Amino acid sequence: MPSYRSLFRTPEFTPLFLGAAAQNAASTVGGLALATLVYRATGSPLLSAVSMFGPSLAQVLGATFLLSGADRLPPRTTLAAISLAFAAGTAVQALPGLPTGALFTVVLLLGLVASLGGGIRWGLLNELLSKDGYLPGRALFNMMSGLTQITGYATGGALLATLSPRLCLLLAAALYLTAALVLRLGLSARPPRATGRPSPSATWRTNALLWSSRPRRLTYLGLWLPNGLVVGCESLFVSYAPHAAGTLFACGALGMFAGDVTVGRLLRPAVRRRLATPLLLLLATPYLVFCAHPPLPAAAVCVTVASAGFGASLVQQERLMELTPGELAGQALGLHSAGTLSLQGLSAALAGTVAQFTSPAVAVSAMAAGSVCVTLALVTAARRTPVRPSPAPAPERTRS
């Protein structure tokens, strides 16, 4: 397995990595600021949760109509354009007096734009690295995301104690602009991986092909559902602990970092493959404690331990790549990313709705229980599924 140091010697890996780091920092600071702004204005756990994770809801539309662009658009130009769009949209959210309806319109539009980002970024990463380099490369991105979130949520919480949420949103817009510059100047111009123009019909055809394999379908569901329901738990941190949400988010990022380091670097492949289900169960079970409304220190420990379970996604992505033709890697990874974010957004809305009628603590426990049940159901289905070869894609739609 390649070392992390050798990955940075790979041409174009470093600017892709730094651009993603700036985007993660921007989304962390901006998301916390927006959720705080909405909660202070409305007092609604539902609106607060949806404002922070609302862009994910638009991923459903993106996965349905736009995802063919993951393999049919030039990576450098598209990634830089997405960051620029987020810089502009985040700056608009910071405008004083912006109506709540207009704010949520911007949130959903940004989510639609972002639906292309995951497939293009991870497809390019898969193209840049060797076959055995993708897992450590993706693990390194996940670890960077965890460290960025730890720093971003801690910094965002401190900034919100002294500055207004709107100023924090402007800082996030500046970070998005930085990401756009790094990607535009650091990446080289590459042709799309597949021929043809992006279109809804091309998106539907390839999505249908990816979805036609039962083992791959179960892998997608395992990537989307347990993870999404637990993010529903996280979406209630602002309403559960309004003055310490940044601490809980930082603890979650710390646990995710530890899980990614362990899975991506310390475990042998044979051991790693057996840990997907235990990690998914670890991801949810500590949140069941929230039904007792634990004090902040105990809640922080539960969040940290649970978030180590996000390492399961590395095992599942490795499985997905084993089941997918290389020509479809971009859209396959884009479908994974879009589906994951869609379920996270839907789960945030569901969790906020439950909290609206009960309490944030009860809603957190309910979402965690749902995640445990879904994981066990998927494990049972997978044991009854034989592995079959993946169908080959139509040759005329791909480059040789």
GIURTA-V918199 format. One record per pair of residues at least 24 apart in sequence whose ideal C-beta (glycine too) atoms are under 10 Angstrom apart, sorted by the first residue. I is the first residue (numbers start at 1). GAP is how many residues later the second one is. Records with the same first field share a line. If there is no record, write none. Layout:
I: GAP ; GAP
This chain:
1: 131 ; 132 ; 134 ; 135 ; 138 ; 263 ; 264 ; 267 ; 268
2: 127 ; 128 ; 130 ; 131 ; 132 ; 133 ; 134 ; 135
3: 130 ; 133 ; 262
4: 132 ; 133 ; 135 ; 136 ; 139 ; 260 ; 261
6: 123 ; 124 ; 127 ; 130
7: 118 ; 121 ; 122 ; 126 ; 129 ; 130 ; 132 ; 133 ; 134
8: 132
10: 115 ; 118 ; 119 ; 120 ; 123 ; 127
11: 117 ; 176 ; 177
12: 63 ; 64 ; 112 ; 113 ; 115 ; 116 ; 174 ; 175 ; 176 ; 178
13: 111 ; 112 ; 115 ; 116 ; 120 ; 124 ; 127 ; 128 ; 173
14: 168 ; 172
15: 61 ; 64 ; 167 ; 168 ; 169 ; 170 ; 171 ; 172 ; 173
16: 59 ; 60 ; 63 ; 105 ; 108 ; 109 ; 112 ; 121 ; 125 ; 166 ; 167 ; 170 ; 171
17: 108 ; 120 ; 123 ; 124 ; 127 ; 165 ; 169
18: 126 ; 160 ; 161 ; 164 ; 165 ; 168
19: 60 ; 61 ; 64 ; 102 ; 159 ; 160 ; 161 ; 162 ; 163 ; 164 ; 165 ; 166 ; 167 ; 168
20: 59 ; 63 ; 97 ; 101 ; 105 ; 121 ; 124 ; 125 ; 128 ; 159 ; 162 ; 163
21: 120 ; 123 ; 124 ; 126 ; 127 ; 154 ; 157 ; 158 ; 161
22: 61 ; 126 ; 152 ; 153 ; 154 ; 155 ; 156 ; 157 ; 158 ; 159 ; 160 ; 161
23: 56 ; 59 ; 60 ; 63 ; 91 ; 94 ; 98 ; 122 ; 125 ; 149 ; 152 ; 153 ; 155 ; 156 ; 157 ; 159 ; 160
24: 117 ; 120 ; 121 ; 122 ; 123 ; 124 ; 125 ; 127 ; 128 ; 151 ; 155 ; 229
25: 119 ; 120 ; 122 ; 123 ; 124 ; 126 ; 127 ; 130 ; 131 ; 146 ; 147 ; 150 ; 151 ; 153 ; 154
26: 57 ; 60 ; 61 ; 64 ; 122 ; 126 ; 143 ; 145 ; 146 ; 147 ; 148 ; 149 ; 150 ; 151 ; 152 ; 153
27: 25 ; 28 ; 59 ; 63 ; 83 ; 87 ; 118 ; 121 ; 122 ; 125 ; 145 ; 148 ; 149
28: 117 ; 120 ; 121 ; 122 ; 123 ; 124 ; 125 ; 126 ; 127 ; 128 ; 144 ; 147 ; 218 ; 221 ; 222 ; 225
29: 61 ; 119 ; 120 ; 122 ; 123 ; 124 ; 126 ; 127 ; 128 ; 130 ; 131 ; 139 ; 140 ; 142 ; 143 ; 144 ; 145 ; 146 ; 217
30: 56 ; 59 ; 60 ; 63 ; 64 ; 80 ; 122 ; 126 ; 135 ; 138 ; 139 ; 140 ; 141 ; 142 ; 143 ; 145 ; 146
31: 24 ; 59 ; 118 ; 121 ; 122 ; 125 ; 138 ; 141 ; 207 ; 218
32: 117 ; 120 ; 121 ; 123 ; 124 ; 125 ; 127 ; 128 ; 133 ; 136 ; 140 ; 205 ; 206 ; 213 ; 214 ; 217
33: 57 ; 60 ; 61 ; 123 ; 126 ; 127 ; 130 ; 131 ; 132 ; 133 ; 134 ; 135 ; 136 ; 137 ; 138 ; 139
34: 56 ; 59 ; 60 ; 69 ; 72 ; 73 ; 131 ; 132 ; 134 ; 135 ; 138
35: 130 ; 200 ; 202 ; 203 ; 204 ; 210 ; 214 ; 313
36: 120 ; 121 ; 124 ; 128 ; 129 ; 132 ; 202 ; 206 ; 209 ; 210
37: 56 ; 57 ; 61 ; 66 ; 123 ; 127 ; 128 ; 129 ; 131 ; 132
38: 62 ; 65 ; 66 ; 69 ; 127 ; 200
39: 126 ; 199 ; 200 ; 203 ; 206
40: 120 ; 124 ; 125 ; 198 ; 202
41: 59 ; 62 ; 124
42: 58
43: 196 ; 199
44: 56 ; 195 ; 308 ; 311 ; 312
45: 190 ; 191 ; 193 ; 194 ; 195 ; 306 ; 307 ; 308 ; 309 ; 310 ; 311 ; 312 ; 313 ; 314 ; 315 ; 318
46: 189 ; 190 ; 193 ; 302 ; 303 ; 304 ; 305 ; 306 ; 307 ; 308 ; 309 ; 310 ; 311 ; 317
47: 53 ; 56 ; 57 ; 192 ; 302 ; 305 ; 309
48: 187 ; 188 ; 189 ; 190 ; 191 ; 194 ; 197 ; 300 ; 304 ; 307 ; 312
49: 182 ; 183 ; 185 ; 186 ; 187 ; 188 ; 189 ; 190 ; 296 ; 298 ; 299 ; 300 ; 301 ; 302 ; 303 ; 304 ; 306 ; 307 ; 311 ; 314
50: 54 ; 57 ; 58 ; 185 ; 295 ; 296 ; 298 ; 299 ; 301 ; 302 ; 303
51: 42 ; 49 ; 52 ; 53 ; 56 ; 184 ; 187 ; 297 ; 301
52: 55 ; 182 ; 183 ; 185 ; 186 ; 193 ; 197 ; 293 ; 296 ; 300
53: 54 ; 58 ; 175 ; 178 ; 179 ; 181 ; 182 ; 288 ; 291 ; 292 ; 293 ; 294 ; 295 ; 296 ; 298 ; 299
54: 49 ; 50 ; 52 ; 53 ; 54 ; 56 ; 57 ; 181 ; 291 ; 294 ; 295
55: 31 ; 34 ; 51 ; 52 ; 53 ; 54 ; 55 ; 56 ; 57 ; 58 ; 59 ; 60 ; 286 ; 289 ; 290
56: 51 ; 52 ; 55 ; 58 ; 59 ; 172 ; 175 ; 179 ; 282 ; 284 ; 285 ; 286 ; 287 ; 288 ; 289 ; 290 ; 291 ; 292 ; 293
57: 47 ; 50 ; 51 ; 54 ; 55 ; 284 ; 285 ; 286 ; 287 ; 288 ; 289 ; 291 ; 292
58: 49 ; 50 ; 51 ; 52 ; 53 ; 54 ; 55 ; 56 ; 57 ; 280 ; 283 ; 284 ; 287
59: 52 ; 53 ; 55 ; 56 ; 57 ; 58 ; 59 ; 275 ; 276 ; 278 ; 279 ; 280 ; 281 ; 282 ; 283 ; 284 ; 285 ; 286 ; 287
60: 51 ; 52 ; 55 ; 278 ; 279 ; 281 ; 282 ; 283 ; 285 ; 286
61: 47 ; 50 ; 51 ; 54 ; 277 ; 281
62: 49 ; 50 ; 51 ; 52 ; 53 ; 54 ; 55 ; 56 ; 57 ; 141 ; 272 ; 275 ; 276 ; 279 ; 280
63: 52 ; 53 ; 55 ; 56 ; 140 ; 144 ; 268 ; 271 ; 272 ; 273 ; 274 ; 275 ; 276 ; 278 ; 279
64: 51 ; 136 ; 139 ; 140 ; 143 ; 274 ; 278
65: 47 ; 50 ; 133 ; 134 ; 135 ; 136 ; 138 ; 139
66: 46 ; 47 ; 49 ; 50 ; 53 ; 132 ; 133 ; 134 ; 137 ; 268 ; 272
67: 48 ; 49 ; 51 ; 52 ; 131 ; 133 ; 135 ; 136 ; 137 ; 139 ; 140 ; 143 ; 263 ; 264 ; 265 ; 267 ; 268 ; 270 ; 271 ; 272
68: 48 ; 51 ; 126 ; 128 ; 129 ; 130 ; 131 ; 132 ; 133 ; 134 ; 135 ; 136 ; 137 ; 138 ; 139 ; 262 ; 263 ; 266 ; 329
69: 46 ; 47 ; 50 ; 51 ; 123 ; 125 ; 128 ; 129 ; 130 ; 133 ; 134 ; 261 ; 262 ; 265
70: 45 ; 46 ; 47 ; 48 ; 49 ; 50 ; 51 ; 52 ; 53 ; 54 ; 122 ; 123 ; 124 ; 128 ; 133 ; 136 ; 258 ; 259 ; 260 ; 261 ; 262 ; 263 ; 264 ; 265 ; 267 ; 268
71: 48 ; 49 ; 52 ; 121 ; 122 ; 123 ; 124 ; 125 ; 127 ; 131 ; 135 ; 256 ; 257 ; 258 ; 259 ; 260 ; 261 ; 262 ; 263 ; 326 ; 327 ; 328
72: 48 ; 120 ; 121 ; 122 ; 123 ; 124 ; 125 ; 126 ; 127 ; 130 ; 131 ; 258 ; 259 ; 325
73: 43 ; 46 ; 47 ; 119 ; 120 ; 121 ; 124 ; 125 ; 257
74: 46 ; 113 ; 115 ; 116 ; 117 ; 118
75: 45 ; 46 ; 48 ; 49 ; 50 ; 52 ; 53 ; 108 ; 112 ; 113 ; 114 ; 115 ; 116 ; 117 ; 118 ; 255
76: 44 ; 48 ; 107 ; 108 ; 109 ; 110 ; 111 ; 112 ; 113 ; 114
77: 43 ; 106 ; 107 ; 110 ; 112 ; 113
78: 38 ; 39 ; 41 ; 42 ; 43 ; 46 ; 105 ; 114 ; 120
79: 37 ; 38 ; 41 ; 42 ; 45 ; 100 ; 101 ; 103 ; 104 ; 105 ; 108
80: 99 ; 100 ; 101 ; 102 ; 103 ; 104 ; 105 ; 106 ; 107
81: 32 ; 35 ; 36 ; 99 ; 102 ; 103
82: 28 ; 31 ; 32 ; 33 ; 34 ; 35 ; 38 ; 39 ; 94 ; 97 ; 98 ; 101
83: 30 ; 34 ; 92 ; 93 ; 94 ; 95 ; 96 ; 97 ; 98 ; 99 ; 100 ; 101
84: 29 ; 92 ; 93 ; 95 ; 96 ; 97 ; 99 ; 100
85: 24 ; 25 ; 27 ; 28 ; 29 ; 32 ; 91 ; 95
86: 24 ; 27 ; 28 ; 31 ; 86 ; 87 ; 89 ; 90 ; 91 ; 93 ; 94
87: 85 ; 86 ; 87 ; 88 ; 89 ; 90 ; 91 ; 92 ; 93
88: 85 ; 88 ; 89
89: 24 ; 25 ; 84 ; 87
90: 78 ; 79 ; 80 ; 81 ; 82 ; 83 ; 84 ; 85 ; 86 ; 87
91: 78 ; 79 ; 81 ; 82 ; 83 ; 85 ; 86
92: 77 ; 81
93: 72 ; 73 ; 76 ; 77 ; 79 ; 80
94: 70 ; 71 ; 72 ; 73 ; 74 ; 75 ; 76 ; 77 ; 78 ; 79
95: 71 ; 74
96: 68 ; 70
98: 68
107: 238
108: 237
111: 227 ; 230 ; 231 ; 234
114: 223 ; 224 ; 227
115: 219 ; 222 ; 223 ; 226 ; 227
116: 82 ; 218 ; 221 ; 222
117: 217 ; 220 ; 221 ; 224
118: 212 ; 215 ; 216 ; 217 ; 218 ; 219 ; 220 ; 221 ; 222 ; 223
119: 210 ; 211 ; 212 ; 213 ; 214 ; 215 ; 216 ; 217 ; 218 ; 219
120: 72 ; 73 ; 210 ; 211 ; 213 ; 214 ; 217
121: 62 ; 209 ; 212 ; 213 ; 216
122: 195 ; 199 ; 207 ; 208 ; 210 ; 211 ; 212 ; 214 ; 215
123: 69 ; 70 ; 71 ; 205 ; 206 ; 207 ; 208 ; 209 ; 210 ; 211
124: 63 ; 66 ; 69 ; 205 ; 206 ; 209
125: 204 ; 205 ; 208
126: 67 ; 195 ; 198 ; 200 ; 203 ; 204 ; 206 ; 207
127: 63 ; 66 ; 199 ; 202 ; 203
128: 59 ; 62
131: 190 ; 195
132: 137
134: 183 ; 184 ; 187 ; 195 ; 199
135: 128 ; 129 ; 130 ; 134 ; 137 ; 179 ; 180 ; 182 ; 183 ; 186
136: 128 ; 129 ; 178
137: 127
138: 122 ; 126 ; 175 ; 176 ; 179 ; 180 ; 183 ; 195
139: 120 ; 121 ; 122 ; 123 ; 124 ; 125 ; 126 ; 172 ; 175 ; 178 ; 179
140: 120 ; 121 ; 124 ; 125
141: 119 ; 123
142: 114 ; 115 ; 117 ; 118 ; 119 ; 121 ; 122 ; 168 ; 169 ; 171 ; 172 ; 175
143: 113 ; 114 ; 115 ; 116 ; 117 ; 118 ; 121 ; 122
144: 113 ; 116
145: 108 ; 111 ; 112 ; 115 ; 165
146: 104 ; 106 ; 107 ; 108 ; 109 ; 110 ; 111 ; 112 ; 113 ; 114 ; 115 ; 161 ; 164
147: 106 ; 107 ; 109 ; 110 ; 113
148: 105 ; 109
149: 100 ; 101 ; 103 ; 104 ; 105 ; 107 ; 108 ; 158
150: 99 ; 100 ; 101 ; 102 ; 103 ; 104 ; 105 ; 106 ; 107
151: 99 ; 102
152: 94 ; 97 ; 98 ; 101
153: 84 ; 92 ; 93 ; 94 ; 95 ; 96 ; 97 ; 98 ; 99 ; 100 ; 101
154: 92 ; 93 ; 95 ; 96 ; 97 ; 99 ; 100
155: 91 ; 95
156: 89 ; 90 ; 93 ; 94
157: 86 ; 87 ; 88 ; 89 ; 90 ; 91 ; 92 ; 93
158: 88
159: 87
160: 83 ; 85 ; 86
161: 82 ; 85
191: 208
192: 138 ; 207
193: 133 ; 134 ; 135 ; 136 ; 137 ; 138 ; 205 ; 206
194: 133 ; 134 ; 136 ; 137 ; 199 ; 203 ; 204 ; 205
195: 201 ; 202 ; 203 ; 204 ; 205
196: 200 ; 201 ; 202
202: 129 ; 195
203: 128 ; 131 ; 132
205: 188 ; 189 ; 192
206: 121 ; 122 ; 124 ; 125 ; 126 ; 128 ; 129 ; 187 ; 188 ; 191
207: 124 ; 125 ; 127 ; 128 ; 131 ; 132
209: 115 ; 116 ; 119 ; 122 ; 123 ; 181 ; 182 ; 183 ; 184 ; 185
210: 110 ; 113 ; 114 ; 115 ; 118 ; 121 ; 122 ; 124 ; 125 ; 126 ; 180 ; 181 ; 183
211: 124
212: 178 ; 179
213: 110 ; 111 ; 172 ; 174 ; 175 ; 176 ; 177 ; 178
214: 167 ; 168 ; 170 ; 171 ; 172 ; 173 ; 174
215: 104 ; 105 ; 107 ; 108 ; 167 ; 170 ; 171 ; 172 ; 173 ; 175
216: 103 ; 104 ; 106 ; 107 ; 108 ; 116 ; 119 ; 171 ; 172 ; 174
217: 106 ; 164 ; 168
218: 98 ; 101 ; 105 ; 160 ; 161 ; 163 ; 164 ; 166 ; 167
219: 57 ; 97 ; 98 ; 99 ; 100 ; 101 ; 102 ; 103 ; 104 ; 105 ; 117 ; 159 ; 163
220: 96 ; 100 ; 103 ; 112 ; 115 ; 116 ; 119 ; 120
221: 95 ; 118 ; 122 ; 153 ; 156 ; 157 ; 160 ; 161
222: 54 ; 55 ; 58 ; 90 ; 91 ; 93 ; 94 ; 97 ; 98 ; 152 ; 153 ; 156 ; 157 ; 159 ; 160
223: 89 ; 90 ; 93 ; 94 ; 96 ; 97 ; 112 ; 113 ; 114 ; 116 ; 117 ; 120
224: 92 ; 111 ; 112 ; 114 ; 115 ; 116 ; 117 ; 118 ; 119 ; 120 ; 122 ; 123 ; 150
225: 55 ; 114 ; 115 ; 118 ; 122 ; 145 ; 146 ; 148 ; 149 ; 150 ; 152 ; 153
226: 51 ; 53 ; 54 ; 55 ; 57 ; 58 ; 83 ; 86 ; 87 ; 90 ; 117 ; 142 ; 144 ; 145 ; 146 ; 147 ; 148 ; 149 ; 150 ; 152
227: 53 ; 56 ; 57 ; 82 ; 83 ; 85 ; 86 ; 89 ; 112 ; 113 ; 114 ; 116 ; 117 ; 120 ; 144 ; 147
228: 111 ; 112 ; 113 ; 114 ; 115 ; 116 ; 117 ; 118 ; 119 ; 120 ; 122 ; 139 ; 142 ; 143 ; 146
229: 54 ; 55 ; 58 ; 114 ; 115 ; 117 ; 118 ; 121 ; 122 ; 137 ; 138 ; 139 ; 140 ; 141 ; 142 ; 143 ; 144 ; 145 ; 146
230: 50 ; 53 ; 54 ; 56 ; 57 ; 76 ; 77 ; 79 ; 80 ; 114 ; 117 ; 121 ; 134 ; 137 ; 138 ; 140 ; 141 ; 142
231: 52 ; 79 ; 109 ; 110 ; 112 ; 113 ; 114 ; 115 ; 116 ; 117 ; 120 ; 136 ; 140
232: 55 ; 111 ; 112 ; 113 ; 114 ; 115 ; 116 ; 117 ; 118 ; 119 ; 120 ; 122 ; 123 ; 131 ; 132 ; 134 ; 135 ; 136 ; 138 ; 139
233: 50 ; 51 ; 53 ; 54 ; 55 ; 57 ; 69 ; 70 ; 73 ; 114 ; 115 ; 118 ; 127 ; 130 ; 131 ; 132 ; 133 ; 134 ; 135 ; 137 ; 138
234: 53 ; 69 ; 72 ; 73 ; 110 ; 113 ; 114 ; 117 ; 130 ; 133
235: 109 ; 110 ; 112 ; 113 ; 114 ; 115 ; 116 ; 117 ; 120 ; 125 ; 128 ; 129 ; 132
236: 54 ; 112 ; 115 ; 116 ; 118 ; 119 ; 123 ; 124 ; 125 ; 126 ; 127 ; 128 ; 131
237: 62 ; 66 ; 123 ; 127
238: 122
239: 112 ; 113 ; 116 ; 117 ; 120 ; 121 ; 122 ; 124 ; 125
240: 50 ; 53 ; 56 ; 59 ; 115 ; 119 ; 120 ; 121 ; 123 ; 124
241: 54 ; 55 ; 58 ; 59 ; 119
242: 118
243: 53
244: 52 ; 55 ; 56
247: 49 ; 50 ; 52 ; 53 ; 56
248: 48 ; 51 ; 52 ; 54 ; 55 ; 56
249: 54 ; 58
250: 50 ; 53 ; 54
251: 45 ; 48 ; 49 ; 50 ; 51 ; 52 ; 53 ; 54 ; 55 ; 56
252: 48 ; 50 ; 51 ; 52 ; 54 ; 55 ; 56 ; 58
253: 50 ; 51 ; 54 ; 57
254: 46 ; 49 ; 50 ; 53 ; 54
255: 27 ; 28 ; 31 ; 45 ; 46 ; 47 ; 48 ; 49 ; 50 ; 51 ; 52 ; 53 ; 54 ; 55 ; 56
256: 27 ; 48 ; 50 ; 51 ; 52 ; 53 ; 54 ; 55 ; 57
257: 47 ; 50 ; 51 ; 53 ; 54
258: 46 ; 47 ; 49 ; 50 ; 52 ; 53
259: 24 ; 46 ; 47 ; 48 ; 49 ; 50 ; 51 ; 52 ; 53 ; 54 ; 55
260: 47 ; 48 ; 50 ; 51 ; 53 ; 54
261: 47 ; 50
262: 46 ; 49 ; 52
263: 45 ; 46 ; 47 ; 48 ; 49 ; 50 ; 51 ; 52 ; 55
264: 47 ; 50 ; 51 ; 54
267: 44 ; 47 ; 48
269: 46 ; 49
272: 39 ; 40 ; 42 ; 43 ; 46
273: 42 ; 45 ; 46
274: 41
275: 34 ; 36 ; 37 ; 39 ; 40
276: 33 ; 35 ; 36 ; 37 ; 38 ; 39 ; 40 ; 42 ; 43 ; 99 ; 102 ; 103 ; 106
277: 35 ; 38 ; 98 ; 99 ; 101 ; 102 ; 105
278: 31 ; 34 ; 97
279: 29 ; 30 ; 31 ; 32 ; 33 ; 34 ; 35 ; 36 ; 37 ; 96
280: 29 ; 30 ; 31 ; 32 ; 33 ; 35 ; 36 ; 91 ; 92 ; 94 ; 95 ; 96 ; 98 ; 99
281: 28 ; 31 ; 90 ; 91 ; 94 ; 95 ; 98
282: 24 ; 25 ; 26 ; 27 ; 28 ; 29 ; 30
283: 24 ; 25 ; 26 ; 27 ; 28 ; 29 ; 30 ; 85 ; 88 ; 89 ; 92
284: 25 ; 83 ; 84 ; 85 ; 86 ; 87 ; 88 ; 89 ; 90 ; 91
285: 24 ; 83 ; 84 ; 86 ; 87 ; 90
286: 82
287: 77 ; 78 ; 79 ; 80 ; 81 ; 82 ; 84 ; 85
288: 76 ; 77 ; 78 ; 80 ; 81 ; 83 ; 84
289: 72 ; 75 ; 76 ; 79
290: 69 ; 70 ; 71 ; 72 ; 73 ; 74 ; 75 ; 76 ; 77 ; 78
291: 68 ; 70 ; 71 ; 72 ; 73 ; 74 ; 75 ; 77 ; 78
292: 69 ; 73
293: 66 ; 67 ; 68 ; 69 ; 71 ; 72
294: 67
299: 62 ; 65
302: 62 ; 66
303: 61
306: 62 ; 65
309: 62 ; 66
312: 63
313: 27
322: 65 ; 68
323: 64 ; 65 ; 66 ; 67
324: 66 ; 69
325: 65 ; 66 ; 67 ; 68 ; 73
326: 67 ; 72
327: 65 ; 66 ; 67 ; 68 ; 70 ; 71 ; 72 ; 73
328: 62 ; 64 ; 65 ; 69 ; 70
331: 62
347: 24
